[in-house]
């Protein structure tokens, strides 16, 4: 314990002696090179020596903050100080103890050109200025001729040199470095007027370049500019540390900026209501019979699938589908999904609708058209599902009878009971038939009781479903108000969804049907203004710039107070309407 205390005291004595040195004899400043490229890091070594005055009286007055150091801040703003370190050593010259302090600084030039490290001062010693040549551009890799090799650098590449507003741009960022990376910070692309999504996880691999084996980190991003004009990104920056094969610590630093990319506005000749710039877009339909012949009461499941390459799923519009009066329509909520492919994002919107024909005759399913812009051919194209005619014939009696199993059982039970009673009257002397008749009578009563209980359970279950739907009314209305305030294109969809909950059994298919039911001219006018605003923005995306939502919000709250909320007995429209079996 005493030896440890003496050793610690001796170390402190040396440090204090350095802090209270009588005179600085010399100051040496040595850069590891006098020529480097932009983004490279310069190592500057500063060495100062002092005579040590050993004085036990100041041994315990040592403060780390009192240790001397040169005025390295003078290198700013031409250089950025990334890191600093210092070490001490003691030597004896002609019986005198001399302390040597070595400071190591990592400096990054802030610009290209001829820069100067000014004279530094330590105690009474001053160094000489040093000139550093910083070459603009990227350093060449090491080759057989012995050229300089960079230890870490960034490469940027984009798949397009021009694009349309909201069109996908794929940006690839590759970080090349040598040695074992200890730490590193690679920035992500940023632009406030663009939607930026990373495409999957980063890749790591090795690549030879001019005889040098680099480790590479690759990241890919899908970028969707939201405004026309010149599009630019903030510089992509990297700062890190690595150790080379000899264990030497190296500072890695680089920055690269993507070239400006012109972004074109929506072509004036585009005929669609929703701007869809994609490399490919398809519209498919499944679920309808072939040939198109059905009977009243049949259940059909129509599925429409919209796929787009180069767009996020949120950009795909809901499919507006109308059906003739002779078909009852029960649409599900659209399902959206997005996948990452080698070419970027691939999105899918699936809309499923249950159809039940309730009238006989020929019924036309209207044509569905989705105009979109082919970014490969730079032209408008239209995805089409042609109009189709559905031939509906009358359903068979058997099918109708099976639709009401409870009533059939009741009638059959009544006939059986009547027969049983007659048997009891005719053959009252036969005790066997009496017991048989009594058993049949008991079974009839049990059947009636089971039917009644099943009917009550069905009513209660439908009532619970109606109450559950009403529980969703307020959250859905809150989403509708929020969308209206943000001028979101999803406002009409949310209005239709909320009205179907608010007024059960009406089965509104479009916002126009819901507005017509409300019979509120103010709501109709404000929705029309919202559509005009979305069209005027050009991008057809969610933007509240220049949008005053007060009148629309007031109209929605007024409709909420007047719209009916009482559910019908079942909470749903009848699947098989009255008169179908007749």
C-alpha positions as CSV (number, residue, x, y, z in Angstrom):
1,X,0.0,0.0,0.0
2,X,2.9,2.4,0.9
3,X,4.7,1.5,-2.3
4,X,1.6,2.2,-4.4
5,X,1.1,5.6,-2.7
6,X,4.7,6.6,-3.3
7,X,4.5,5.6,-7.0
8,X,1.3,7.6,-7.4
9,X,2.9,10.6,-5.7
10,X,5.9,10.4,-8.0
11,X,3.7,10.4,-11.1
12,X,1.8,13.4,-9.8
13,X,5.0,15.1,-9.0
14,X,6.2,14.7,-12.6
15,X,2.9,16.1,-14.0
16,X,3.0,19.1,-11.7
17,X,6.6,19.7,-12.5
18,X,5.6,19.8,-16.2
19,X,2.9,22.3,-15.4
20,X,5.3,24.5,-13.5
21,X,8.3,24.2,-15.8
22,X,10.7,27.1,-15.8
23,X,11.1,27.5,-19.5
24,X,10.0,25.8,-22.8
25,X,13.1,25.0,-24.8
26,X,11.6,24.1,-28.2
27,X,8.3,23.4,-30.1
28,X,8.2,21.0,-33.0
29,X,5.2,20.7,-35.4
30,X,5.2,17.8,-37.9
31,X,2.4,16.8,-40.2
32,X,2.3,13.2,-41.6
33,X,2.1,14.7,-45.1
34,X,1.9,18.1,-46.7
35,X,-0.4,17.1,-49.6
36,X,-3.8,15.4,-49.4
37,X,-7.1,15.3,-51.0
38,X,-10.5,16.7,-49.9
39,X,-12.1,14.4,-47.3
40,X,-8.8,13.0,-46.1
41,X,-7.5,13.5,-42.5
42,X,-4.2,15.0,-41.6
43,X,-2.3,13.8,-38.5
44,X,-0.4,16.6,-36.9
45,X,2.2,15.9,-34.1
46,X,3.3,18.7,-31.8
47,X,6.2,18.1,-29.4
48,X,7.3,20.4,-26.6
49,X,10.1,20.0,-24.1
50,X,10.6,21.6,-20.7
51,X,13.0,21.5,-17.8
52,X,11.4,20.0,-14.7
53,X,11.6,21.7,-11.3
54,X,10.9,19.0,-8.7
55,X,9.2,20.7,-5.8
56,X,7.4,18.7,-3.1
57,X,5.6,21.8,-1.9
58,X,3.2,21.8,-4.9
59,X,2.9,18.0,-5.1
60,X,-0.7,18.0,-3.8
61,X,-1.8,21.1,-5.7
62,X,-2.0,19.3,-9.0
63,X,-4.9,20.0,-11.3
64,X,-5.3,18.3,-14.7
65,X,-6.8,21.5,-16.2
66,X,-3.5,23.3,-15.4
67,X,-1.4,21.2,-17.8
68,X,0.0,23.3,-20.6
69,X,-0.9,22.8,-24.3
70,X,-0.2,24.7,-27.5
71,X,-2.8,27.0,-29.0
72,X,-4.0,24.5,-31.6
73,X,-7.3,26.4,-32.1
74,X,-5.5,28.7,-34.4
75,X,-5.8,26.2,-37.2
76,X,-9.5,26.9,-37.4
77,X,-11.4,27.6,-39.6
78,X,-9.2,26.1,-42.4
79,X,-9.1,22.8,-40.5
80,X,-11.6,21.0,-38.3
81,X,-10.1,19.3,-35.2
82,X,-11.5,15.8,-35.1
83,X,-9.6,14.4,-32.2
84,X,-6.7,15.2,-29.9
85,X,-4.4,13.2,-27.6
86,X,-1.3,13.8,-25.5
87,X,1.4,11.8,-23.7
88,X,4.3,12.5,-21.4
89,X,7.9,11.2,-21.1
90,X,10.8,12.0,-18.8
91,X,14.5,12.0,-19.7
92,X,17.8,13.2,-18.0
93,X,20.2,15.4,-19.9
94,X,23.5,16.4,-18.2
95,X,21.9,15.7,-14.8
96,X,18.9,17.8,-15.6
97,X,15.4,16.3,-15.8
98,X,13.6,17.2,-18.9
99,X,9.9,16.6,-19.6
100,X,8.6,16.0,-23.1
101,X,4.9,16.4,-24.0
102,X,3.6,15.1,-27.3
103,X,0.2,16.1,-28.7
104,X,-1.4,14.3,-31.6
105,X,-4.2,16.0,-33.5
106,X,-6.4,14.7,-36.3
107,X,-7.2,17.6,-38.6
108,X,-9.7,17.6,-41.5
109,X,-9.3,20.4,-44.1
110,X,-12.6,22.3,-44.7
111,X,-11.8,23.4,-48.2
112,X,-9.4,22.8,-51.1
113,X,-6.4,24.9,-52.0
114,X,-3.2,26.0,-50.3
115,X,-3.8,26.1,-46.5
116,X,-1.5,27.1,-43.7
117,X,-1.0,25.7,-40.3
118,X,0.0,28.9,-38.5
119,X,2.7,29.3,-35.9
120,X,1.8,27.6,-32.6
121,X,3.0,28.7,-29.2
122,X,3.8,26.6,-26.2
123,X,5.2,28.5,-23.2
124,X,7.9,30.8,-24.7
125,X,8.5,28.6,-27.8
126,X,7.0,29.2,-31.2
127,X,6.8,26.8,-34.2
128,X,7.2,27.7,-37.8
129,X,4.2,27.9,-40.2
130,X,3.6,24.9,-42.4
131,X,1.9,24.9,-45.8
132,X,-0.5,22.2,-46.7
133,X,-1.8,21.6,-50.3
134,X,-5.4,20.3,-50.3
135,X,-6.3,18.9,-53.8
136,X,-9.9,19.2,-55.0
137,X,-11.7,16.0,-55.9
138,X,-11.3,12.3,-55.1
139,X,-7.9,10.7,-54.4
140,X,-6.8,8.0,-56.8
141,X,-6.5,4.5,-55.5
142,X,-3.2,2.8,-55.0
143,X,-1.8,1.2,-58.2
144,X,1.4,-0.3,-59.5
145,X,2.8,3.2,-60.0
146,X,2.6,3.9,-56.3
147,X,-0.3,6.4,-56.3
148,X,-1.9,7.5,-53.1
149,X,-4.7,5.2,-51.8
150,X,-7.6,6.5,-49.7
151,X,-8.5,4.6,-46.6
152,X,-12.2,5.5,-46.8
153,X,-14.5,7.2,-49.3
154,X,-18.1,7.4,-50.5
155,X,-19.6,6.7,-53.9
156,X,-23.2,7.8,-54.9
157,X,-25.2,6.6,-57.9
158,X,-28.8,7.3,-59.1
159,X,-30.8,5.2,-61.6
160,X,-32.1,8.4,-63.4
161,X,-30.8,11.8,-64.3
162,X,-34.4,13.3,-64.6
163,X,-37.8,12.3,-63.4
164,X,-41.4,13.4,-62.8
165,X,-42.9,14.6,-59.6
166,X,-43.7,11.7,-57.3
167,X,-41.7,9.3,-59.5
168,X,-39.3,6.9,-57.8
169,X,-35.6,7.6,-57.8
170,X,-33.3,4.8,-56.5
171,X,-30.2,6.2,-54.8
172,X,-27.3,3.8,-54.0
173,X,-24.7,4.8,-51.4
174,X,-21.5,2.8,-51.1
175,X,-18.9,3.3,-48.4
176,X,-15.4,1.9,-49.2
177,X,-12.9,1.5,-46.4
178,X,-9.8,-0.5,-45.5
179,X,-8.8,-2.0,-42.2
180,X,-11.0,-2.9,-39.3
181,X,-13.7,-0.4,-38.7
182,X,-14.0,0.5,-35.1
183,X,-16.8,3.1,-35.3
184,X,-18.5,5.0,-38.1
185,X,-21.4,7.3,-38.8
186,X,-22.8,7.3,-42.4
187,X,-25.6,9.9,-42.9
188,X,-28.8,9.2,-44.7
189,X,-30.2,11.3,-47.6
190,X,-32.4,14.2,-46.5
191,X,-34.8,16.6,-48.3
192,X,-37.9,18.2,-46.7
193,X,-39.8,18.0,-50.0
194,X,-39.3,14.3,-50.7
195,X,-40.5,11.0,-49.3
196,X,-37.5,8.8,-48.6
197,X,-37.6,5.1,-47.7
198,X,-34.7,2.8,-47.2
199,X,-34.9,-0.3,-49.5
200,X,-34.3,-3.2,-47.2
201,X,-31.2,-3.7,-45.0
202,X,-27.7,-2.6,-45.9
203,X,-25.4,-5.0,-47.7
204,X,-21.8,-5.7,-46.8
205,X,-19.2,-7.2,-49.2
206,X,-15.6,-6.9,-50.5
207,X,-14.5,-5.5,-53.7
208,X,-11.1,-5.1,-55.4
209,X,-10.3,-1.8,-57.0
210,X,-6.9,-1.1,-58.7
211,X,-5.3,-3.9,-56.6
212,X,-6.7,-2.7,-53.3
213,X,-9.2,-4.9,-51.4
214,X,-11.9,-2.7,-49.9
215,X,-14.7,-3.6,-47.6
216,X,-18.0,-2.0,-48.8
217,X,-21.2,-1.1,-47.0
218,X,-24.1,-0.5,-49.5
219,X,-27.4,1.2,-48.7
220,X,-30.3,1.8,-51.2
221,X,-33.1,4.4,-50.9
222,X,-36.3,5.0,-52.8
223,X,-36.8,8.8,-53.1
224,X,-40.1,10.4,-54.3
225,X,-39.7,14.2,-54.9
226,X,-43.0,16.0,-54.1
227,X,-42.3,19.2,-56.0
228,X,-41.2,20.1,-59.5
229,X,-37.9,21.9,-60.1
230,X,-34.3,21.1,-59.4
231,X,-34.0,18.3,-56.8
232,X,-30.9,18.2,-54.5
233,X,-29.9,16.3,-51.4
234,X,-27.8,17.3,-48.4
235,X,-24.2,15.9,-48.8
236,X,-23.8,12.3,-47.6
237,X,-21.1,12.3,-44.9
238,X,-19.1,9.7,-43.2
239,X,-16.8,9.9,-40.2
240,X,-15.2,6.9,-38.5
241,X,-12.1,5.2,-37.2
242,X,-10.3,2.0,-38.3
243,X,-7.2,0.1,-37.5
244,X,-4.8,-1.0,-40.3
245,X,-3.0,-4.3,-40.5
246,X,-0.3,-2.9,-38.1
247,X,-2.7,-1.8,-35.5
248,X,-2.4,1.9,-36.3
249,X,-5.5,3.9,-35.7
250,X,-6.8,5.8,-38.8
251,X,-9.4,8.5,-39.0
252,X,-11.8,8.0,-42.0
253,X,-13.7,11.0,-43.3
254,X,-15.5,11.8,-46.6
255,X,-18.5,13.6,-48.0
256,X,-20.2,13.4,-51.4
257,X,-23.1,15.3,-52.9
258,X,-25.5,13.9,-55.5
259,X,-25.8,16.0,-58.6
260,X,-29.0,18.2,-59.0
261,X,-31.8,16.3,-60.8
262,X,-34.5,18.1,-62.7
263,X,-38.0,17.1,-61.6
264,X,-40.8,17.6,-64.2
265,X,-44.4,18.6,-63.3
266,X,-47.4,16.5,-64.2
267,X,-47.9,16.6,-68.0
268,X,-50.9,18.8,-68.9
269,X,-52.3,16.1,-71.1
270,X,-52.7,13.5,-68.4
271,X,-56.3,12.5,-68.1
272,X,-56.4,10.6,-64.8
273,X,-57.7,12.0,-61.5
274,X,-54.8,10.5,-59.6
275,X,-51.2,11.0,-60.8
276,X,-49.5,7.6,-61.0
277,X,-46.0,7.6,-62.4
278,X,-44.8,4.0,-62.5
279,X,-42.5,1.8,-64.6
280,X,-45.4,-0.8,-64.8
281,X,-49.0,-1.0,-63.6
282,X,-51.5,-3.8,-64.0
283,X,-55.2,-4.2,-63.1
284,X,-56.6,-7.7,-62.7
285,X,-59.9,-9.3,-61.8
286,X,-60.8,-12.7,-60.4
287,X,-63.9,-14.4,-58.9
288,X,-66.5,-14.0,-61.6
289,X,-67.9,-17.1,-63.2
290,X,-67.1,-18.2,-66.8
291,X,-69.4,-18.1,-68.6
292,X,-71.1,-15.1,-66.9
293,X,-74.2,-17.0,-65.9
294,X,-75.6,-17.1,-62.4
295,X,-78.9,-17.5,-60.5
296,X,-80.5,-15.2,-58.0
297,X,-79.2,-15.8,-54.6
298,X,-75.8,-17.0,-55.7
299,X,-72.8,-15.7,-53.8
300,X,-70.0,-14.2,-55.9
301,X,-66.6,-12.9,-54.7
302,X,-65.1,-10.3,-57.0
303,X,-61.4,-9.4,-56.3
304,X,-59.7,-6.5,-58.1
305,X,-55.9,-6.3,-57.8
306,X,-53.9,-3.2,-58.7
307,X,-50.2,-3.6,-58.9
308,X,-47.6,-0.8,-59.5
309,X,-43.8,-0.9,-59.8
310,X,-42.1,2.2,-58.5
311,X,-44.8,3.5,-56.2
312,X,-45.6,3.1,-52.5
313,X,-48.9,1.4,-51.7
314,X,-50.2,4.6,-50.1
315,X,-50.1,6.3,-53.5
316,X,-52.6,3.8,-55.1
317,X,-56.1,5.2,-55.2
318,X,-59.1,3.2,-54.0
319,X,-61.0,1.5,-56.9
320,X,-64.3,3.2,-57.5
321,X,-66.6,0.5,-58.7
322,X,-70.3,0.8,-59.4
323,X,-72.8,-2.1,-59.6
324,X,-76.2,-2.3,-61.2
325,X,-79.4,-2.2,-59.0
326,X,-80.0,-5.9,-59.4
327,X,-76.8,-6.7,-57.5
328,X,-76.3,-6.3,-53.8
329,X,-72.7,-5.3,-53.1
330,X,-70.8,-5.9,-49.8
331,X,-67.2,-4.5,-50.2
332,X,-64.4,-5.2,-47.8
333,X,-61.8,-2.7,-46.8
334,X,-58.9,-2.4,-49.4
335,X,-55.7,-4.2,-48.5
336,X,-52.4,-2.6,-49.3
337,X,-48.9,-4.1,-49.3
338,X,-45.4,-3.0,-50.4
339,X,-42.5,-5.2,-51.3
340,X,-38.8,-4.3,-51.9
341,X,-37.4,-5.5,-55.2
342,X,-34.1,-5.0,-57.1
343,X,-35.8,-2.1,-59.0
344,X,-37.3,-0.4,-55.9
345,X,-40.8,-0.6,-54.4
346,X,-43.6,-2.8,-55.8
347,X,-47.0,-2.1,-54.3
348,X,-50.3,-3.9,-54.4
349,X,-53.9,-2.8,-53.6
350,X,-56.5,-5.6,-53.4
351,X,-60.2,-4.8,-53.2
352,X,-62.7,-7.7,-52.5
353,X,-66.4,-7.3,-52.9
354,X,-69.2,-9.9,-52.3
355,X,-71.9,-9.7,-54.9
356,X,-75.4,-11.3,-54.6
357,X,-77.8,-11.1,-57.6
358,X,-81.4,-10.3,-56.5
359,X,-83.1,-9.8,-59.8
360,X,-83.2,-11.8,-63.0
361,X,-82.0,-10.5,-66.4
362,X,-78.9,-9.1,-67.9
363,X,-76.8,-6.8,-65.7
364,X,-73.7,-4.9,-67.0
365,X,-70.7,-4.5,-64.8
366,X,-69.2,-1.2,-65.9
367,X,-65.7,-0.8,-67.3
368,X,-63.0,0.1,-64.9
369,X,-60.2,2.5,-66.1
370,X,-57.1,3.5,-64.3
371,X,-55.0,6.0,-66.3
372,X,-51.3,6.0,-65.3
373,X,-48.0,7.4,-66.7
374,X,-45.5,5.0,-68.0
375,X,-42.1,6.4,-66.9
376,X,-40.2,4.0,-69.2
377,X,-42.0,5.1,-72.4
378,X,-42.8,8.6,-71.1
379,X,-46.4,8.3,-72.2
380,X,-49.9,7.8,-70.7
381,X,-51.4,4.4,-70.6
382,X,-54.7,3.0,-69.2
383,X,-55.2,-0.2,-67.2
384,X,-58.7,-1.5,-68.2
385,X,-61.1,-4.1,-67.1
386,X,-63.7,-4.3,-69.9
387,X,-67.4,-4.1,-69.2
388,X,-69.0,-7.5,-68.7
389,X,-72.6,-8.6,-68.8
390,X,-73.9,-10.9,-66.1
391,X,-76.9,-13.1,-67.0
392,X,-79.0,-13.8,-64.0
393,X,-81.7,-16.5,-64.1
394,X,-84.3,-17.4,-61.4
395,X,-83.1,-19.6,-58.5
396,X,-84.6,-23.0,-57.9
397,X,-87.2,-23.7,-55.3
398,X,-84.9,-26.1,-53.6
399,X,-82.3,-23.4,-53.1
400,X,-84.9,-21.1,-51.6
401,X,-86.2,-23.8,-49.2
402,X,-82.7,-24.6,-48.0
403,X,-82.2,-20.9,-47.1
404,X,-84.9,-21.2,-44.4
405,X,-84.0,-24.5,-42.6
406,X,-85.8,-23.6,-39.4
407,X,-89.2,-23.0,-41.1
408,X,-88.9,-26.3,-43.0
409,X,-88.2,-28.2,-39.8
410,X,-91.2,-26.6,-38.1
411,X,-93.6,-27.5,-41.0
412,X,-92.3,-31.1,-41.1
413,X,-92.7,-31.4,-37.3
414,X,-96.2,-30.1,-37.5
415,X,-97.2,-32.7,-40.1
416,X,-95.6,-35.4,-38.1
417,X,-97.4,-34.3,-35.0
418,X,-100.8,-34.3,-36.8
419,X,-100.2,-37.9,-38.0
420,X,-99.2,-38.9,-34.5
421,X,-102.4,-37.5,-33.0
422,X,-104.5,-39.4,-35.6
423,X,-102.7,-42.6,-34.8
424,X,-103.5,-42.1,-31.1
425,X,-107.2,-41.6,-31.8
426,X,-107.6,-44.6,-34.2
427,X,-105.5,-47.0,-32.2
428,X,-106.0,-45.9,-28.7
429,X,-106.3,-49.5,-27.6
430,X,-102.8,-50.2,-28.7
431,X,-100.5,-49.0,-25.8
432,X,-97.4,-49.4,-28.0
433,X,-98.7,-46.8,-30.5
434,X,-99.6,-44.5,-27.6
435,X,-96.1,-44.4,-26.4
436,X,-94.8,-43.8,-29.9
437,X,-97.1,-40.9,-30.4
438,X,-96.2,-39.5,-27.0
439,X,-92.5,-39.7,-27.9
440,X,-93.0,-38.0,-31.2
441,X,-95.0,-35.2,-29.5
442,X,-92.3,-34.6,-27.0
443,X,-89.7,-34.5,-29.8
444,X,-91.8,-31.9,-31.6
445,X,-91.9,-29.7,-28.5
446,X,-88.1,-30.0,-28.1
447,X,-87.6,-29.1,-31.7
448,X,-89.7,-26.0,-31.3
449,X,-87.9,-25.0,-28.2
450,X,-84.5,-25.4,-29.9
451,X,-85.6,-23.3,-32.9
452,X,-86.9,-20.5,-30.6
453,X,-83.6,-20.5,-28.6
454,X,-81.5,-20.4,-31.8
455,X,-83.6,-17.5,-33.1
456,X,-83.1,-15.5,-29.9
457,X,-79.3,-16.1,-29.9
458,X,-79.1,-14.9,-33.5
459,X,-81.0,-11.7,-32.7
460,X,-78.7,-11.1,-29.7
461,X,-75.6,-11.8,-31.7
462,X,-76.6,-9.3,-34.4
463,X,-77.4,-6.8,-31.7
464,X,-73.9,-7.2,-30.2
465,X,-72.4,-6.7,-33.7
466,X,-74.4,-3.5,-34.1
467,X,-73.2,-2.2,-30.7
468,X,-69.6,-3.2,-31.6
469,X,-69.9,-1.2,-34.9
470,X,-71.2,1.8,-33.0
471,X,-68.2,1.6,-30.6
472,X,-66.0,2.3,-33.7
473,X,-67.9,5.4,-34.6
474,X,-66.0,8.0,-32.6
475,X,-62.4,6.7,-33.5
476,X,-63.4,6.6,-37.2
477,X,-64.9,10.1,-37.0
478,X,-61.7,11.4,-35.3
479,X,-59.6,10.0,-38.2
480,X,-62.0,11.7,-40.6
481,X,-61.6,15.1,-38.9
482,X,-57.8,14.7,-38.9
483,X,-57.8,13.8,-42.6
484,X,-60.0,16.8,-43.4
485,X,-57.7,19.2,-41.5
486,X,-54.6,17.9,-43.4
487,X,-56.4,18.0,-46.8
488,X,-55.7,14.3,-47.2
489,X,-56.9,12.4,-50.3
490,X,-58.3,9.7,-48.0
491,X,-61.0,12.1,-46.6
492,X,-63.8,10.8,-49.0
493,X,-62.9,7.2,-48.2
494,X,-63.0,7.8,-44.4
495,X,-66.4,9.7,-44.8
496,X,-67.9,6.7,-46.6
497,X,-66.5,4.3,-43.9
498,X,-67.8,6.5,-41.0
499,X,-71.3,6.9,-42.6
500,X,-71.7,3.1,-42.9
501,X,-71.0,2.9,-39.2
502,X,-73.2,5.9,-38.3
503,X,-76.1,4.8,-40.4
504,X,-76.1,0.9,-40.3
505,X,-77.8,-0.9,-43.1
506,X,-77.5,1.8,-45.8
507,X,-74.3,0.3,-47.4
508,X,-72.9,3.5,-48.9
509,X,-70.4,2.6,-51.6
510,X,-69.0,6.1,-52.4
511,X,-68.7,9.4,-50.7
512,X,-71.2,10.8,-53.2
513,X,-73.9,8.4,-51.9
514,X,-73.2,9.3,-48.3
515,X,-73.3,13.1,-49.0
516,X,-76.6,12.6,-50.9
517,X,-78.1,10.8,-48.0
518,X,-77.1,13.6,-45.6
519,X,-78.8,16.2,-47.8
520,X,-76.4,18.9,-46.5
521,X,-75.4,21.4,-49.3
522,X,-72.6,22.8,-47.1
523,X,-70.9,19.4,-46.8
524,X,-71.3,18.8,-50.6
525,X,-69.7,22.2,-51.4
526,X,-66.8,21.8,-48.9
527,X,-65.9,18.3,-50.3
528,X,-66.0,19.8,-53.8
529,X,-63.5,22.5,-52.6
530,X,-61.3,19.8,-51.1
531,X,-61.2,18.0,-54.5
532,X,-60.3,21.3,-56.2
533,X,-57.5,21.9,-53.7
534,X,-56.1,18.5,-54.2
535,X,-56.1,18.9,-57.9
536,X,-54.6,22.4,-57.7
537,X,-51.6,21.1,-55.7
538,X,-50.5,19.1,-58.7
539,X,-48.8,16.4,-56.6
540,X,-52.2,15.0,-55.4
541,X,-50.7,14.3,-52.1
542,X,-51.5,15.1,-48.5
543,X,-50.8,18.8,-48.1
544,X,-52.5,21.5,-45.9
545,X,-50.7,24.4,-47.5
546,X,-53.3,27.1,-48.4
547,X,-56.1,24.8,-47.2
548,X,-58.8,26.1,-44.7
549,X,-60.5,23.1,-43.1
550,X,-62.8,25.0,-40.7
551,X,-65.9,25.0,-42.9
552,X,-65.5,21.3,-43.8
553,X,-64.9,20.3,-40.2
554,X,-68.0,22.3,-39.1
555,X,-70.1,20.6,-41.8
556,X,-68.9,17.1,-40.7
557,X,-69.7,17.9,-37.0
558,X,-73.2,19.2,-38.1
559,X,-73.9,16.0,-40.0
560,X,-72.8,13.9,-37.1
561,X,-75.5,15.6,-34.9
562,X,-78.2,14.9,-37.5
563,X,-77.3,11.5,-38.9
564,X,-79.3,8.6,-37.6
565,X,-77.5,6.3,-35.2
566,X,-80.1,3.7,-34.2
567,X,-79.2,0.3,-35.7
568,X,-81.7,-1.8,-37.5
569,X,-82.7,-5.2,-36.1
570,X,-79.8,-7.0,-37.8
571,X,-77.4,-4.1,-38.4
572,X,-76.9,-5.3,-42.0
573,X,-79.0,-5.2,-45.2
574,X,-80.8,-8.5,-45.9
575,X,-78.7,-10.9,-47.9
576,X,-81.8,-12.4,-49.5
577,X,-84.5,-9.7,-50.0
578,X,-88.2,-10.3,-49.7
579,X,-89.9,-11.7,-52.8
580,X,-86.8,-13.5,-54.0
581,X,-88.4,-17.0,-53.6
582,X,-91.7,-15.9,-55.1
